[in-house]
Amino acid sequence: MIEIDERQYKTPLFDALVSLAQSRKISFHTPGHKSGKGIATRFVKFVGPKIFSIDLTTLDEIDSLQKPTGVIKEAQELAALAYGADTSFFLINGTTGGNHAMVITACDPGDKIIVARNSHKSVLAGMIFAGAMPVFINPKVDKSLKLTLNVTFEDVKEVIDENPDAKALFLTSPNYYGITADLERIIPYAHKRGLITVIDEAHGPHLKFHPELPTSAMEAGADMCVQSTHKIIGGMTQSSMLHVKRERVNISTLRNVLKMAQSTSPSYILMASLDLARMQMATEGNKLLSRALELARKARKSINRIKGISCFGQEIAEESGMGGLDETKLTITVKELGLSGYEVSQILNHRFNIQVEMADPFHILVIVSIGDRQDDLDRLVKALRVIASENQGKESGPLGKFKLPIFKSKMSITPREAFFKKYRDMKLEESAGEISSEIVTVYPPGIPILIPGEVITPEIRDYLLQISKLGATIDGLPNDDNSLISVLK
Ligand SMILES: Cc1ncc(COP(=O)(O)O)c(C=O)c1O
């Protein structure tokens, strides 16, 4: 039996909002729509009037995110208690804002930060803001699945040992595919070497609440982590949380950075959704996640019975030195069908009305969550059966020659210095040997292929050319057909 802390049933911010909305006080303050009375009729007709009555601004009754002393303070304290942090912060600019704030807090200008190469572009942006110098660790690649896993303990240890002057270690765990790094070994080692440990746990706000999910960052002893509550559990889009422990991090500095990084008009709807999502996880997360796990496990089994496609399970983590796998993520390998993940994603969308989270050249990624039903997964499995049966024995075409990028990052200046230097646009085809002036990512997952200050190797140039042909969305190239790239003058 999981014991539930009675305090976790409380939702102080949501209750205060409802109570203020019901008091029907006359508003001579922002927002200008005045509880929905000024909202376009079509909008109100579609969503109903109530949501606008809690779209309020900083007022005595509902506290201030910039300087919380009331219900927001209480709601954040309950979140810290639930997640095992000393302090938790509500974020209304997603994990993006949290990553910016964590890097700026951990690093002074010029500081070295050891960072996994599979970090989201917001981590790189944090380094541009902070003026920090990255030292990259490449994640392990599964050559047969053609999938980027996470970093191994051994690789992290090697980079830490080679960089005794580094200030912080920044990892992403779980990665987009739900694969965690072995934080229980990595974090104590990094601490022994005097590093602040910072984890982008965008895909892990649920981990803490189920024993069959991998260990969460806070449980593994991380100093700071940020979670996209909106991606996986009940937060509304853009709502995230940042958790921190005080031993190695100056929480006042972090608070001040967040005050600069966050809006002074935070959405109370987003913050209320964080209050409720925490309550939901802390009080019934175990039951809800058991159901999501059961749905995902059943679907995984059925998918693995379909000829030509597969979906890995826990064995991937055990065999490759990872921490674990969040089994609610289904990474479906489609390469045997001679179709790219992008093509399968398009077929699922346009023919079967099924939208997946992400595609890459060889896989599609399906997120199963507390919001899914058996019927949804049955429809997915059925559709995959049809697609597989129609594409047996097809040639792999351009996919056969496709190679995952090899990162051999060489940085002579910080990303910040490179970002502010003069640049020119040139043909991507002719760019090998030049220095990138932009963050170039394939989106999703938004992992940088190039960062400002990094040399464009022939392998990276070829990778961008190939992936563009396959139909990936590339962010950071200056024109729509991806034929140009911005390089330092
Ligand atoms: C690993 C990772 N970190 C950070 C982000 C950014 O999170 P948000 O969309 O909450 O700003 C993403 C988004 O895809 C992500 O995958």
The ligand as an SDF file (V2000), in Angstrom:
LIG
                    3D

 16 16  0  0  0  0  0  0  0  0999 V2000
   14.5490   17.1250  -23.3930 C   0  0  0  0  0  0  0  0  0  0  0  0
   13.7860   18.3910  -23.5540 C   0  0  0  0  0  0  0  0  0  0  0  0
   14.1150   19.4520  -22.8140 N   0  0  0  0  0  0  0  0  0  0  0  0
   13.4450   20.6200  -22.9060 C   0  0  0  0  0  0  0  0  0  0  0  0
   12.4080   20.7640  -23.7790 C   0  0  0  0  0  0  0  0  0  0  0  0
   11.6700   22.0760  -23.8220 C   0  0  0  0  0  0  0  0  0  0  0  0
   10.5550   21.9340  -23.0170 O   0  0  0  0  0  0  0  0  0  0  0  0
    9.2850   22.9010  -23.0760 P   0  0  0  0  0  0  0  0  0  0  0  0
    8.5890   22.5730  -24.3590 O   0  0  0  0  0  0  0  0  0  0  0  0
    8.5150   22.5190  -21.8620 O   0  0  0  0  0  0  0  0  0  0  0  0
    9.7840   24.2900  -23.0500 O   0  0  0  0  0  0  0  0  0  0  0  0
   12.0230   19.6880  -24.5850 C   0  0  0  0  0  0  0  0  0  0  0  0
   10.9300   19.8390  -25.5530 C   0  0  0  0  0  0  0  0  0  0  0  0
   10.7100   19.0770  -26.4340 O   0  0  0  0  0  0  0  0  0  0  0  0
   12.7310   18.4610  -24.4760 C   0  0  0  0  0  0  0  0  0  0  0  0
   12.4050   17.4030  -25.2200 O   0  0  0  0  0  0  0  0  0  0  0  0
  1  2  1  0
  2  3  1  0
  2 15  2  0
  3  4  2  0
  4  5  1  0
  5  6  1  0
  5 12  2  0
  6  7  1  0
  7  8  1  0
  8  9  2  0
  8 10  1  0
  8 11  1  0
 12 13  1  0
 12 15  1  0
 13 14  2  0
 15 16  1  0
M  END
$$$$
